[in-house]
Amino acid sequence: MQTIRTIAELRRLLDGAHAAGERVGLVPTMGALHEGHLSLLEAAREQCDVVVMSLFVNPAQFAAGEDLDSYPCDEAADAELARGAGVDLLFAPLVEEMYPAGFATSVIVGGVSETLEGAERGAGHFEGVATVVTKLLNIVAPDVAFFGQKDAQQAVVIKRLVADLDIPVAIAVCPTVREADGLARSSRNAYLSADERAHAVGLSRALEQAATLIASGERDSSATATAARRELAAYAIEPEYLDIVDPETLEAVAQIDRSVLVAVAAKVGRVRLIDNVVASPTRTNGR
């Protein structure tokens, strides 16, 4: 595995792979790798000839007061995990390489960025995500880029981005990786105390409750959300949002007559966590 710091060097190293028609896969990360990231790397390794992993804590997607300064960073540990997962090229640029002096361009994806995380974290969050992902796709020119379902809205934003801008890349969304008790793997889980960790599982339990109700015939989104919030309350969690939306458009769904995305965000102690599940109604008698 080679570690690359500059855009020019990464492009030079990829020239041969592109010329030879090799399948290039990109896994964008901000480091603090866990089993969720490793599952993306495993998928990339299985499907691609060359695997590129980016390691870049993107300041543009953090609002004032968020945890940019304390975000966990251990490049040596991440590089070792990446090497073990079969990464060929580790792209770990400095901020100045990605955002040089005079940088003045941003990418805004309308329609799917304003709700859920966009509403809570501000418009700048997905603007920062879309801008850095556009740069990475332009730099690497991958055949496929891999993202996790845990960041469901991010995946929707990126799919819209590549469709609208005609970027020739397939977006693969891989399943959320969970702890044995259901808690979604996250870099931020490391911040949880033992007591907070016991409460945090309430997010996945609330989503399970919603999915079970929907599968058993509940069609009213309000009733489903109320039941899920009741489950959160049992774990002393007050959500920032718990919404039931269309998985593609992220528009609110009132009556559940198709698959829906149930998404939740909440602070457990000082740690902000997100999770989601795609829930499908059981259709009977031809309905």
C-alpha positions, 0 to 999 in steps of 0.5 A: 500500500502506498500513501499519497499526499498530493492530487498530482501524485495520485492521478499519476499513479492511477493513470496506468490503471485507467489506461489498462481498463482496470476497475477502480474503487474509491472508499472516502473516509474521515478516518477513525476506521471501524468495522463499518469502514472495513466492510466498505473496503472489503466490498471494494476489494471484492469488486475492483482491481484497484482500491483507493481509500481517502483519509481526510477530515473535511473541515467544510462539513463541520459547523461552528461548535461541532466536534472538528477539533476533537474528531478522532485522528490516528493516521498510523492506526487507520493506515494499518487497518487499510493495509490489512483490508487490501487498500492499494492507495491511501490518499491522505492529503493536507487541508491545504491540498484539498482547499488551497488559498483562493478556493471559492467553489462549493457544490449545493445539492438542492431538494434532498439536503435541507431535511433531517441532517440538513435541518439540524446541522445547517445548509453548510453540512451537505454543501461541504460533503458534496464539495469534497466528494465531487473533488474526490470523484474528479481526482480519482475517477473511480468506476464505483464509490462505496458509502454506508447506509448508516449515512442514508441521507448522505448517500441520497445526496451523492446519488443526486449529485452524480446524476445531476452532474453526469459524473460517470461513477456507480454509487454502491451503498453497503449495509450498516454494520452493527454491534451485537446489541444493534448499535450502529458502528460509528467513529463517535461511539468511542466518546460514549461512557459505559452508561451512555453506551447502555442508553445509546442502543435505544436508537436501534431499538426504536428503529426496530419498533418502527420496522416491526409495526410497519411490517405488521400492518401499521400504515400511519406514520404518526402512530409509528413515529409515536411508538418509536419515540416511546421506545427512545424515551424508555432509554432516556433519549430525546431525539433531534428528529425521528422522521419517516420519509421516502428513501429516494426523495426524503419527503415526509410520508403520511401513509405507509404504502411502500418502503420508507426510511425511518431516520433518527438523530439524538444526543446521548450525553454529549455524543450525537448519533444517527441511525436509520432503517428501511422498513417495508409494509407487508402486502396481503390480498393483492394490496 
